[in-house]
Amino acid sequence: MSSRSELYELVEEPSGLESPVLVYWFDGFVDAGRAGGGLVDHLLATLDTEVVARFDVDALIDYRARRPEMRFADGAFQDYDAPELTLRLVRDDVGAPFLLLSGPEPDVRWEAFVSAVTDLIERLGVRLSIGVHGIPNPVPHTRPLSVLTHANRPGLLDESALVDVELRVPGNIASLLEYRLGQSGHDAIGLVARVPHYLAESEYPQSSLTLLRALSASTGLLLPSGELAEAARRTDELVREQVEGNDQVAKVVHALENQYDAFAGGDARGSLIAEQRAVPSADEIGAELEQFLADLDDRPDADDTYPDDDTDEDPGDR
């Protein structure tokens, strides 16, 4: 039986939920490598889902700021890609349920939207909410990616894993949701993939795979990784070929490797200051890699870099 709130319609209230986890991602703020978006796409493509609630996008989205795409063919408009902001019930590989909230970041009525999400969290007995996304970092793709974490109350995560820095950053709905949930006594954490900044504007499956593994470790959910791991392998191979074919890009990557290894070595020795190495500035790196990324997008087989929904992978390999 469906019911309506001011901003959402509850399509079907799921039964049998016992303190589920809520994972959320919103398209519109920083998501380097499309780390969070790629993770959400992967979960929707590989797991059983059903819509629990739909938000009123007409009340939340500025269509003129982000115009939905329409398809024109044979002398007429054939299709309209309507934006959707939905809460879904998802089941992991062993049938354990969790909730997934995803869609475009609201342009307006942030506080009303947060209140509506909080209402759903309380109604469905959510025990932990987790935001996922990626940020650009001066790290090389040849080293393991890491995940930064933050939480809305002390003790929710190991303090050694928390981001320990004071910053002023642009507001976004995911951060506001985490903050307001903390004020209302609901636990929430953020998982943030550190993505090589020269790949931040491209879809980088390794960043989504890194988030998936962190999400599994944080929640105990058994999530399929086979397709994502294969996409990451193929993309890394493509990037490796491009780097090896460009001496200037290879030098930039090597400089980042030196910086990464110096800091890693300093940390291993317990030193507060790692050995300093000469590393190009962000502008220099951007100039060196502009052509690299253009070449990456222009490859004839670029469309085959990532698997689509018609993958031939055996479900048993997930």
Number of C-alpha atoms within 10 A of each C-alpha: 6 10 11 12 12 11 18 21 16 19 16 15 16 14 7 8 16 13 14 19 21 24 22 21 23 23 16 14 16 17 24 27 28 25 30 30 23 23 24 22 13 23 21 15 14 18 14 15 19 15 18 21 22 18 22 18 21 12 15 19 19 13 12 7 8 12 12 11 11 11 10 11 8 6 6 8 10 10 11 11 10 10 17 14 21 21 26 23 22 21 19 17 15 9 12 14 22 21 24 23 22 20 19 18 19 20 17 13 13 16 13 13 21 19 16 17 19 18 13 18 21 12 10 19 15 20 15 18 23 22 23 26 29 26 20 18 17 20 22 22 21 14 12 11 18 15 21 17 21 22 22 20 16 10 8 14 15 11 13 8 11 16 12 11 5 6 6 5 6 8 9 16 20 19 16 14 22 22 19 17 22 16 12 9 10 19 19 25 23 23 22 24 30 25 30 25 20 24 19 21 15 15 19 23 29 27 32 30 27 23 27 27 16 20 20 13 11 13 13 10 20 17 19 22 19 17 24 24 17 18 21 20 16 18 20 18 13 16 18 14 12 17 18 12 12 14 11 15 20 17 15 19 24 15 18 24 19 19 21 18 16 17 19 14 15 15 13 10 11 10 11 9 12 18 14 10 14 9 17 16 10 13 9 11 19 15 12 19 21 12 13 20 17 10 13 16 13 11 12 9 10 13 11 12 19 19 16 13 10 7 9 9 12 9 10 7 9 14
